[in-house]
C-alpha cells in the first residue's frame, strides 16, 4: 500500500500554528504542515495522564483514553462557573460540610480540596449557584472527584420547586441510579484514581436551575449521619451549555475556550486526482449535532472527497463532489459516532467504496473523478463555511492508488490481518 501522507497514529509533531504529517517510508515528518488556530488557551491530558494548560494556537494532542494520543478539536465552549477550583471561595455554598485544601489534583499540583461532611444527620455538599435556562436548552455539569472515606457522590438540580438527583458509584466508576430524568450521565476515568462525573440535562421551560454536588454513603442515599471527618477529594467543576467538552479553568468569572481549526496540509503533487484512498481513525467528541467532515478538496465546496459523521443520527457518510455535482453519496449507520471508527473511502472512475471497521458499507460503480491538479488540501475541519469537524483524530492516511478490498479490510480492521489469519488457523486446528 503506497501511503503518501500520514498524520498521527502515535507520531505527532506540533508547534504554535501548525502540526506536521509523517512519512512512514522515510521515517520523518514531511514539510507539509497543517495550519492550526485557536485564539485562547485550552486544556488537554498529557502522556503522564495529567491535565495541563496548552497555550493559544498550539494543537492539543490528548491522551485521555489512548496511549497513542489524538488531535483534539472542539467548538467554542464557556465554563459558566466563576471559581472552578477555589471551593473555599464564598461563591460555593456549603451545606453541612467544609472544605480543606492542599491535596494532589489531576493536574499534578497540590490544589485539590477535600469535601468533608459535618456530624449532622442531613445532606452534605456544595453548590455553585444557578443557571438560567431557556426552552429546550441542553447543559452539562461535571466535577472531578476522587474517592476517600466516601465512595459515592450525587448531583442535584431543581425542576421548578422539585429536585432531581443522579448518583455516581466511585468504586465501580459508573453513573448509578437517578431520581427524576436526566438525558445522560457518566464517569470518565483519569490518572491516580481521579474520575470526572457528568450529567446532561435538556430543559423544556426557562428557569433558574441549581448546580449542586453532594456526598453519599450508598446508592439513592440523600441524607445520613455524618462523622465530621469523612469525604471525597474534589477538583475542577464545569457548567456549560450545548455540549460536553474539555475542562476550562476559571478564576473569578466565566471563561470561553475559542473554537479550533486544522486545515490545509498537502498540495497538488501529493494527491492523485484520478484514484486513491482517504483513511481516518476518528471519534466524535459529543452530541454537537449536524454533519462534520474531514476532506480532500481544492479549497472550495465544489470539489471535495469527504468523510462525514452525524452525531445526531449516528451515521458515517462518504461524499464525493466534483465541479459542484455530487458523484457519490454513501451513508452507513453505526452504534455510536462518539466511539472510535476506522474509515476508508476509495475513489476511481466508476469505482467508489466505503469501508468502516473492516467491512464494506457500500459501493457506487458509476461516477466521474476530478480533473488533474484539482485536489490541493487535506482539512480536518471542512472549510470556513462548510462542515466544521470537531472530534478526536487518532490517525489520517492518504494513499495515491485505489486499494483492493482486502487491503481496505486490513486497513480499517481493529485487529491485524495476521491476527485474524492466526485465529482462523487455530479454529481449523481445534475443529480437527
C-alpha positions in Angstrom: 0.0 0.0 0.0 1.6 3.2 -1.2 0.8 5.7 1.6 1.9 9.2 0.6 0.6 11.2 3.5 0.2 10.2 7.2 -1.0 12.0 10.3 -0.9 10.7 13.8 -1.0 7.0 14.9 1.3 7.8 17.8 3.6 10.2 15.8 2.7 13.8 16.3 4.8 16.9 15.9 3.2 20.2 16.9 4.1 23.8 17.4 2.3 27.2 17.6 0.2 27.5 14.5 0.8 24.0 12.9 1.1 20.3 13.2 3.1 18.1 10.8 2.3 14.9 8.8 4.6 11.9 9.0 6.3 9.8 6.3 6.4 6.1 7.1 8.8 5.3 4.2 11.4 7.9 5.2 10.8 7.8 9.0 10.5 11.5 9.4 8.0 14.3 9.3 7.0 15.8 6.0 7.5 19.6 5.4 3.8 20.0 4.6 2.3 21.4 7.8 -1.4 21.6 8.7 -2.3 25.1 9.8 -3.9 25.3 13.2 -5.7 28.1 15.0 -7.3 28.6 18.5 -7.2 32.1 19.9 -7.3 31.0 23.5 -5.6 28.6 25.9 -7.2 25.2 26.4 -6.5 22.0 28.4 -5.5 18.5 27.5 -4.5 15.3 29.2 -0.7 14.7 28.6 1.2 11.5 28.3 1.6 11.4 32.0 -2.2 11.4 32.4 -2.2 14.9 33.9 -4.4 17.8 32.9 -2.3 20.7 31.6 -3.0 24.1 30.0 -1.9 24.5 26.4 -1.0 27.9 25.0 -3.1 29.7 22.4 -2.8 28.3 18.8 -0.9 25.2 20.0 -2.6 22.0 18.8 -3.7 19.6 21.6 -2.6 16.0 21.5 -4.8 14.4 24.1 -4.2 11.1 25.9 -7.4 10.9 27.9 -8.4 7.4 26.6 -5.4 6.3 24.4 -1.7 5.9 24.9 -1.2 6.9 21.2 -2.8 10.3 21.6 -5.4 12.1 19.4 -5.6 15.5 17.9 -8.5 17.1 19.9 -10.6 19.7 18.1 -13.5 21.3 19.9 -16.1 24.0 19.2 -16.2 27.1 21.4 -17.4 26.5 24.9 -17.9 28.5 28.1 -17.5 27.4 31.7 -20.2 29.3 33.5 -18.8 28.5 36.9 -16.8 31.5 38.1 -14.4 29.8 40.5 -13.9 26.3 39.0 -11.2 25.2 41.5 -11.5 27.6 44.5 -14.1 25.6 46.5 -13.1 27.6 49.6 -14.4 30.8 48.0 -17.8 32.1 49.2 -19.0 31.7 45.6 -19.5 28.0 46.6 -22.3 27.5 49.1 -21.7 24.8 51.7 -24.4 22.6 53.1 -23.4 20.9 56.3 -19.8 20.4 55.1 -16.4 22.0 55.0 -13.5 22.0 52.5 -9.8 21.6 53.2 -7.1 22.4 50.6 -3.6 21.0 49.8 -4.4 17.7 48.1 -2.8 16.3 44.9 -5.1 17.1 41.9 -5.4 15.7 38.4 -3.0 18.5 37.1 -0.2 17.2 39.4 -0.4 20.2 41.8 -1.5 20.4 45.5 -4.6 22.4 44.6 -7.4 19.9 45.1 -9.8 20.1 48.1 -11.3 17.6 50.4 -15.1 17.9 50.8 -15.7 16.9 54.4 -19.1 16.1 55.9 -20.0 17.5 59.3 -21.6 15.4 62.1 -25.2 16.3 61.4 -27.9 14.0 60.1 -28.5 15.8 56.8 -27.3 16.2 53.2 -23.6 17.2 52.9 -22.5 19.1 49.8 -21.7 22.3 47.9 -23.3 24.4 45.1 -22.2 27.0 42.6 -25.4 29.0 42.3 -27.9 28.7 39.4 -28.0 28.7 35.7 -30.8 30.5 33.7 -32.1 28.1 31.1 -34.3 28.7 28.1 -36.7 26.4 26.3 -35.1 23.1 25.1 -31.6 24.2 26.2 -29.2 21.3 26.9 -26.5 21.9 29.5 -23.7 19.7 31.0 -22.3 19.8 34.5 -19.2 17.9 35.7 -16.8 17.8 38.6 -13.5 15.8 39.1 -13.8 13.5 42.2 -11.5 11.0 43.9 -13.0 8.6 46.5 -11.7 8.7 50.0 -13.6 7.6 53.1 -16.8 8.1 51.0 -17.1 6.4 47.6 -20.5 7.8 46.5 -21.5 11.3 45.3 -24.7 12.6 43.7 -25.7 15.6 41.6 -28.8 17.6 42.4 -30.7 20.2 40.5 -34.3 21.5 40.5 -37.2 21.4 38.1 -39.4 24.2 39.4 -39.8 23.6 43.2 -38.9 19.9 42.9 -35.4 18.3 42.9 -33.9 15.6 40.7 -30.8 13.5 41.6 -28.1 11.4 39.9 -25.9 9.1 41.9 -22.3 8.1 41.0 -20.5 5.0 42.2 -16.8 5.9 42.7 -15.8 2.2 43.4 -17.0 0.9 40.0 -16.8 4.3 38.3 -20.3 4.3 36.9 -23.4 6.5 36.9 -25.9 4.7 39.0 -29.5 5.4 40.0 -31.4 8.6 39.4 -34.5 10.2 40.8 -36.1 12.3 38.1 -35.0 12.4 34.5 -31.6 13.3 33.0 -30.7 13.0 29.3 -27.5 11.2 30.2 -24.8 10.7 32.8 -21.4 9.1 33.0 -18.0 8.7 34.5 -14.7 9.3 32.8 -11.5 7.8 34.4 -8.3 9.9 34.8 -5.0 9.1 36.4 -4.4 8.5 40.1 -7.9 7.3 40.7 -9.5 10.6 39.7 -12.7 10.5 37.7 -15.0 13.1 36.1 -18.6 12.7 36.9 -21.0 14.4 34.5 -24.7 14.8 33.7 -26.6 16.1 30.7 -30.0 17.8 31.0 -32.3 19.3 28.5 -34.8 21.9 29.7 -38.3 22.5 28.3 -39.0 25.6 30.4 -36.9 28.6 31.1 -36.0 28.9 34.7 -33.1 29.2 37.2 -31.5 25.8 37.9 -29.3 24.9 40.8 -26.0 23.1 40.4 -25.0 21.1 43.4 -22.8 18.1 44.3 -23.2 16.1 47.5 -21.6 13.3 49.4 -23.4 10.0 49.9 -22.9 6.7 51.6 -24.7 4.5 49.0 -26.9 4.5 46.0 -30.1 6.6 46.5 -29.0 7.9 49.9 -29.6 11.7 50.2 -29.2 12.3 53.9 -27.2 10.4 56.5 -25.4 10.9 59.9 -22.0 12.4 59.2 -18.9 11.6 61.2 -17.2 15.0 60.9 -14.1 13.7 59.1 -15.2 11.6 56.0 -15.5 12.8 52.5 -14.0 12.8 48.9 -11.5 14.9 47.1 -12.8 17.4 44.5 -11.2 19.4 41.7 -12.3 21.5 38.7 -16.0 21.9 38.2 -17.7 23.0 34.9 -21.2 24.0 33.8 -21.6 24.6 30.1 -24.4 24.9 27.6 -24.8 22.8 24.5 -22.0 20.2 24.7 -19.7 18.3 27.0 -16.1 19.5 26.4 -12.7 19.6 27.9 -12.1 21.3 31.2 -11.9 25.2 31.2 -10.3 26.6 34.4 -11.9 29.8 35.7 -10.7 32.3 38.4 -13.4 34.8 39.2 -15.5 34.9 36.1 -17.0 32.7 33.4 -14.4 31.8 30.7 -14.6 30.8 27.0 -12.4 28.5 25.0 -12.4 29.5 21.4 -13.1 27.0 18.6 -10.2 25.3 16.8 -9.4 24.7 13.2 -6.9 22.5 11.4 -6.6 23.0 7.6 -4.5 23.0 4.5 -2.0 20.1 4.6 -0.7 18.8 1.3 -0.5 20.1 -2.3 -1.4 19.1 -5.8 1.7 16.9 -6.0 0.7 14.8 -3.0 -2.8 13.9 -4.2 -3.8 11.8 -7.1 -7.0 13.1 -8.7 -7.7 10.0 -10.7 -7.6 7.4 -7.9 -6.7 7.0 -4.2 -7.9 6.3 -0.7 -8.6 8.6 2.3 -8.4 6.9 5.7 -9.4 8.2 9.1 -9.4 6.8 12.6 -11.7 9.2 14.4 -14.4 9.7 17.0 -16.9 12.5 17.6 -16.5 14.4 20.8 -20.1 14.9 21.9 -23.6 15.4 20.7 -22.7 18.5 18.7 -25.4 17.9 16.1 -25.3 18.3 12.4 -22.7 16.9 9.9 -18.9 17.2 10.5 -16.3 16.4 7.8 -12.7 15.6 7.1 -12.0 16.2 3.4 -9.6 16.4 0.5 -10.5 19.4 -1.5 -9.4 22.3 -3.7 -10.1 25.0 -1.1 -13.8 25.3 -2.0 -17.0 23.3 -1.6 -17.1 22.5 -5.3 -14.5 19.7 -5.3 -14.4 17.6 -2.2 -13.8 14.0 -1.0 -15.4 13.9 2.4 -15.6 11.5 5.3 -18.5 12.9 7.4 -20.2 11.9 10.6 -23.6 12.9 12.0 -23.6 12.8 15.8 -27.4 13.2 16.0 -28.2 10.2 13.8 -25.0 8.2 14.4 -24.2 8.0 10.7 -21.0 8.0 8.7 -21.1 9.2 5.2 -18.8 9.2 2.1 -19.5 12.0 -0.3 -17.6 12.7 -3.5 -18.3 16.1 -5.2 -16.8 17.1 -8.5 -17.5 20.5 -10.0 -20.3 21.1 -7.6 -22.0 17.8 -8.6 -22.3 15.0 -6.1 -21.0 11.9 -7.8 -21.1 9.6 -4.8 -23.2 9.6 -1.6 -22.9 6.5 0.6 -24.2 6.5 4.2 -23.9 3.9 6.9 -25.3 3.7 10.4 -23.0 2.9 13.4 -23.8 2.3 17.0 -22.2 5.5 18.2 -20.0 8.0 16.4 -18.5 9.0 19.7 -16.6 5.8 19.8 -13.6 5.4 17.5 -14.1 4.1 14.0 -11.6 3.3 11.2 -13.0 4.6 7.9 -11.6 4.4 4.4 -13.1 5.8 1.2 -11.9 4.7 -2.2 -12.2 6.7 -5.4 -11.6 5.8 -9.0 -13.5 6.2 -12.2 -16.7 4.2 -11.8 -15.3 2.5 -8.7 -16.1 4.1 -5.3 -16.4 2.3 -1.9 -16.8 3.0 1.8 -15.2 0.7 4.4 -15.9 1.0 8.2 -14.2 -1.1 10.8 -13.1 -3.9 8.4 -16.3 -4.2 6.4 -17.5 -2.7 3.1 -20.6 -0.5 3.8 -21.4 0.5 0.3 -20.2 0.8 -3.3 -21.0 3.1 -6.3 -19.9 1.9 -9.7 -20.9 5.0 -11.6 -19.1 8.3 -11.2 -16.6 10.7 -12.6 -13.3 11.7 -11.0 -11.9 15.2 -10.8 -9.6 16.8 -13.4 -5.8 16.6 -12.9 -4.4 19.1 -10.4 -7.7 19.7 -8.6 -7.0 18.3 -5.1 -4.7 20.5 -3.0 -5.8 20.4 0.6 -6.4 17.9 3.4 -8.6 19.6 6.0 -9.6 18.0 9.4 -12.4 20.5 9.8 -14.1 21.0 6.5 -13.9 24.6 5.4 -14.7 28.1 6.7 -18.3 27.8 5.6 -18.9 24.1 5.5 -19.0 21.2 7.9 -16.5 22.0 10.7 -15.1 18.8 12.2 -15.0 18.6 16.0 -13.7 15.3 17.3 -10.7 13.1 18.1 -8.4 12.3 15.3 -6.0 9.4 16.1 -4.8 8.9 12.5 -5.3 10.1 9.0 -3.8 8.5 5.9 -3.8 9.1 2.2 -2.9 6.5 -0.5 -2.4 7.6 -4.1 -3.7 4.4 -5.6 -7.1 2.7 -5.2 -6.5 -0.2 -2.7 -8.0 -3.7 -3.1 -10.9 -4.8 -0.9 -8.5 -7.0 1.1 -6.2 -4.0 1.7 -9.1 -1.8 2.7 -10.4 -4.5 5.1 -7.0 -4.8 6.7 -6.5 -1.1 6.9 -9.8 -0.5 8.7 -9.9 -3.5 10.9 -9.2 -3.1 14.6 -7.4 -6.4 14.6 -4.5 -7.0 12.2 -5.0 -9.3 9.3 -2.2 -11.6 10.7 -4.1 -12.0 14.0 -7.3 -12.9 12.1 -5.5 -15.4 10.0 -3.8 -17.0 13.1 -7.2 -17.1 14.8 -8.7 -18.8 11.7 -5.9 -21.3 11.6 -6.3 -22.1 15.3 -10.0 -22.7 14.8 -9.3 -25.0 11.9 -6.8 -27.0 14.0 -9.1 -27.0 17.0 -12.0 -28.3 14.9 -9.9 -31.1 13.6 
